[in-house]
Amino acid sequence: MTTTTAPAPWRTTKPAPAAVKPAARVAPPVELQLIPAEPETEIESAAEAVNESLLPRADTAVILTEFQSKIESLRRTAETLNVTDITDLAGQKLARETRLQIRQIRIASDKKREGMVDGMTKEVRRINAGFKEIWDGATRLEKRLQEQEDFIEIETARLEDERRTARSNEIRPYLTSFPAVDLGKITEDEYQAVLSDARDLRELKLAREAKEKADRLAKEKEEADQRERDRLENDRLRDEAAALTARNLEIQQRADAARKEADEKLRRQQAEANRKLAEARRQKQEADKRESDRAEAERQRIDAEAEAARKAAAAPDREKLTAFAAALAALPLPQLSPAAGHISDWLSARLRVLGEQIAKSAADL
């Protein structure tokens, strides 16, 4: 378990960047000895024996030396201890116990510093510098021991990642999806069983796909052969049908030509008869219309003259002339043929001029 070290209370500048973890190296054989941890009460007892606020400045060196000697007594173990194997539980235990002792010294020294600073304001800078050195030294040693303490956990995770990557790359060609188990955590025997099953499944799949392909190719060949036989048969039937169609077409064309010739002759005869009948009907209609138009014009003229005579007999001269001009204007013209259309135009103009002259004469009366 990683312990976070609190920053020293006198630090006012940006802390230096953490040291880069050096590459793993093989340290020379060193005989390590576990030093029993001193209770915090024993570490603090020397500081509590004297009233710190009354100590002269010279005692600061004595106090610093006391804490530094305690750190030095653990330095050799802290700097030479290396946990390089996941089975080195004794090394892990020694790293933890040594780190906790150094932590006790660091915390006790800081408490001591706080007590001294309260009564020794003139030596604050010197005291802080000395205890900062103790703090930084203890922090460096704690950090290194923490790395040794965490080595087994970190190394175990690294080895699991390596196994997981290698096994995933090895088993990937045989699977379409990865198994639910964590390939980095299972044992080698368990992994080999999973790999064997994957290979067996892959072989079964390949065999099934090969059989399906062979069956498909055989079916496709049979279908192609059948299509070729059908094509040849269809060609034969098509040729026979084409020959029969050609013969039928020739017969049909001859019959169509004879029927067309008879139809054309009948059509010409019927057209001629229809033309003559239509011409007779047209001439009769024109004669009837001319007679009807002439009779209607005559009737309208007689009616107009009678009306004009009636009005003239009953009205003064001006009114008689006006009525006669109106009757003249209303007099319908005879319906003449197009060849005599100019006569109709002449009559219309003459009647209009005559009517205007009569109306003007009536107005002058």
Secondary structure, DSSP 8 states (H G I E B T S, - for coil): --------TT--S--------------------------HHHHHHHHHTS-GGG--TTHHHHHHHHHHHHHHHHHHHHHH----STT-HHHHHHHHHHHHHHHHHHHHHHHHHHHHHHH-GGGHHHHHHHHHHHHHHHHHHHHHHHHHHHHHHHHHHHHHHHHHHHHHHHHGGG-SS--SS-TTTS-HHHHHHHHHHHHHHHHHHHHHHHHHHHHHHHHHHHHHHHHHHHHHHHHHHHHHHHHHHHHHHHHHHHHHHHHHHHHHHHHHHHHHHHHHHHHHHHHHHHHHHHHHHHHHHHHHHHHHHHHHHHHHHHS-HHHHHHHHHHHHHH-------GGGHHHHHHHHHHHHHHHHHHHHHHHH-
